[in-house]
Amino acid sequence: MPVYSYNAVTLDGKKKSGTLEADNPQKLAERLRDMDLYVSDFKVKGGSKTLTKSKLKATDLSDMCRQIGTMVGSGVVIARAVDIIRSRQGINPKIKEIYDGLYNSLRQGMSLSEAMADQGNTFPKMLINMIIAGESSGTMDQTLMRMAEHYDKEERLNSQIKSATTYPKILIVIIVAVIIILFAVVLPTFFETYKEMDMELPTVTKIMVGLSDFITKKWYIYIPVVVAIFFGWRIANANPDFVLWKDTTKVHLPKIGPLMRIIYTARFARTIASLYASGIPLVDCLTIAAGTVGNTYIEKQVVECIKDVKGGAAVSEVIRTIDGFDSKLSATILIGEETGKLDEMLLSTADQFEYESEQATGRLTALIEPVMLVVMAGLVGSVLIGVIVPMYGMYEGIDANAGV
């Protein structure tokens, strides 16, 4: 009987880890549930260990599930299907390394779910649990194709978010570059001329001169500060309390908060729908889906609500209490519970929220663009005023001297 090394959470949200013997991952999850523990990730102890710490992207997961699902549906053995995929020409070396590890684990007699778990953090726990359900029900091909569709939609949602943030990032980089070039290269030439003529400079120009001197001569002050901020941010993001505060802030920000709520709701609904449709117990669905939302503030609330569901409370009832989800989610779940079509309602809700997130990201981008352009125009306008106003004074002085 294999020995599993696991990480799990209690009903109070506390994390537990340890080792346990079980016939397979599903039995492991059942034994842990009997101990009021809900597994978050696991691997076979003493197996091939983690061959790579990198996680597969949604597109890679979708391709893998679709290819293996297609071959399994045609009667190809899973180990042979993985061997065919890893033997393709032009495959990315990092991806091939993952398939090699998966194939070696399968050859040792492990099931696909065990082989995936044996690769460490490469495969998401949601996929592993879905594979376990597919192995138990004998519907591996259908499960894999369903997961291919799931990761296709997840990638589309992630692409929408990236598209909404790419333009502002580019504008910020351009603004910083313009500031550095103007104040470090272009403006000092004008300012030196003004100083030589001993002119009385307007306040705007004095501010410009001060900024230029600071950028060109005080680099030993701001460069260490920038480096400290960069590493300080990384250290802060390793602190659970800071991450919780940051994730809490995300869902309460004006304009951005409602968009993030829609995105988190779409992601949660899609995940729990896929899990529930595969026959995974509802409590396990909530536990797994909580970890895929991408927000620790919401994840903590979902984990705390699991004990209410286990006590017999309706999912729609507990979802309504979670701060961070769109209010329409609990209403649609309630309809699904009353009609007995919870999985269909969740899938429909996920599609609806993904469409709304696409519209919301478009609106956010439309709002950010003019704001960033106004900032850019204000910067350029201030520089022009700071340079041109003293020039007029200089020309007036020249005309006065010429008249004398």
Order of alpha helices (4+ residues) and beta strands (2+ residues): beta-beta-alpha-beta-alpha-alpha-alpha-alpha-alpha-alpha-alpha-alpha-alpha-alpha-alpha-alpha-alpha-alpha-alpha-alpha
